[in-house]
Each structure stands twice: as structure tokens, then as C-alpha cells.
Amino acid sequence: ATFTADGVLESTWTGRLEGRETIAAYFNARPEGGARHWVNSPVIEGDGDSATVRLYLASLRVAKPPPQFVTAGHYEDTVRKVDGSWLFTHRHIHFDGRDRE
């Protein structure tokens, strides 16, 4: 629900997923819980109806103690206001050490 109907999610882990239904199916097929991620240092640039967002992430596996570091990286997002809500039109997740910059 956080993506536009034609939204795109891509990363080295997910590949390129196109469309809200495809993105939802991907996440609904994954086991629930067990991970936690933090985002910080957002940089948002836009005009009030659309924007680009860049923020850093760190991910931990917390299903069994002790928590284990999984990965770090950054998001590069394009968002658009649709009926008063900001939705992703494109989210590209770059994982440190896994992506070729």
C-alpha cells in the first residue's frame, strides 16, 4: 500500500519488482518478523507533488538472541503525492558491498 499501482522496487536481493501487487506478493511470501532495520539521515528534495529521497539503512536479524548485523546500505526513492498520501513510485535499495556503484 506504500507504492503507487505501477511502483517499482529493486535491489540485488529482490531483483526488479514492478507493480503494487507483485511487490506485495513478494513480501507476503516471506516469513514474518525476525528482522529490524533502521533508517537515518534523510535528504528529501521535491516540489510538493513529487520528491526524491535518499536515506541510509542498517538491518539486524533479531529472531534469535543475540541480534546479528545483516547489512547496511542506502535507499534511493522517488515518491509522489497521490490523493494526499506520499507513495513510492520507485525504490532502489543499494546494499553496501553487494552492489556495483
N, C-alpha and C positions, 0 to 999 in steps of 0.2 A: 504493500500500500504506500510505501515511501517513494516509489518510482512512477513516472508517467507511464501510460499504457504502452508506449513504444520505447521505454527506457532501456538502457544498456548497462550491464555490469561486466567488467572484465578484469582478469588477473591471471597470473601464472597458475593459480590453483583452480579457478573456476573455468578458465577459458573465456570465450565471449558468449554471454547470455543475452539474448535480445527479447524484450517484451516482458511486461509485468508477470504474466502467467508462467513463463519459462523461469524467471528468477525465483518466483515463489515455489515452484515445483522443486528446484534445486535445493532450497533451504528446508523445505518440508520433508525431503528425503534424508536429511542429515539427522543424527541423534541430537536430542535437545539437551542443552545445558553443558556444563563441563568446561566452558571457556569463558574468559573475560577479557575484554580489550578496553584500552584507554586511548582517548584521542586528546591532542592538545595543540596549542599554537596555531589556531585557525587564521588563515588570511582569506578574507572574503572581498571580492571586487565585483560590483554589478551596478545595475541601473534602476533597481526597484522592481523589475519584472523578471529578470534573469541575472544569474551571477555565476562566477567561478569560485570554487572553494578549494583550498589546499590545507591539509592538516596532517599531523604526524600520528602514528599509531604504535602501540605496543600490545602484544597479546600473550596471555598466560593460560595454561591448562590448569584448571582448579578442581577437576573431578575427584582426584585422589590427592591427599596431602603428601608431601609438600607441593605447593604450586610450582609449576615448571614454565620457564620462559619458552615461548613458541617462536615468535618472530617480531620484527619491527619493520616499519616502512612508512609510507605516506599515501594518502588519498588525493586524487585529483578529480574533482567533481564539477559538473555543470548542473545547475539547478534552475528551475523555472517556477514562477508562481502560477498555480492552477486553482481557480476558484478559491483564492485566499490562502492556499497552503503551498509551502515550498516543497517541490518534489524533484527527485533526481531525474535528469534526462540522460546523464552518463556518469558512471562512477568507475574510475580506473584505480585499482589498488596495486601499488608498487611495493613489493617486499624486498627489504634490504638483502643483498647477496643472492637473490633469486632472479632478479630482472636485469636485463641488459639496458643500461641507460643510454 
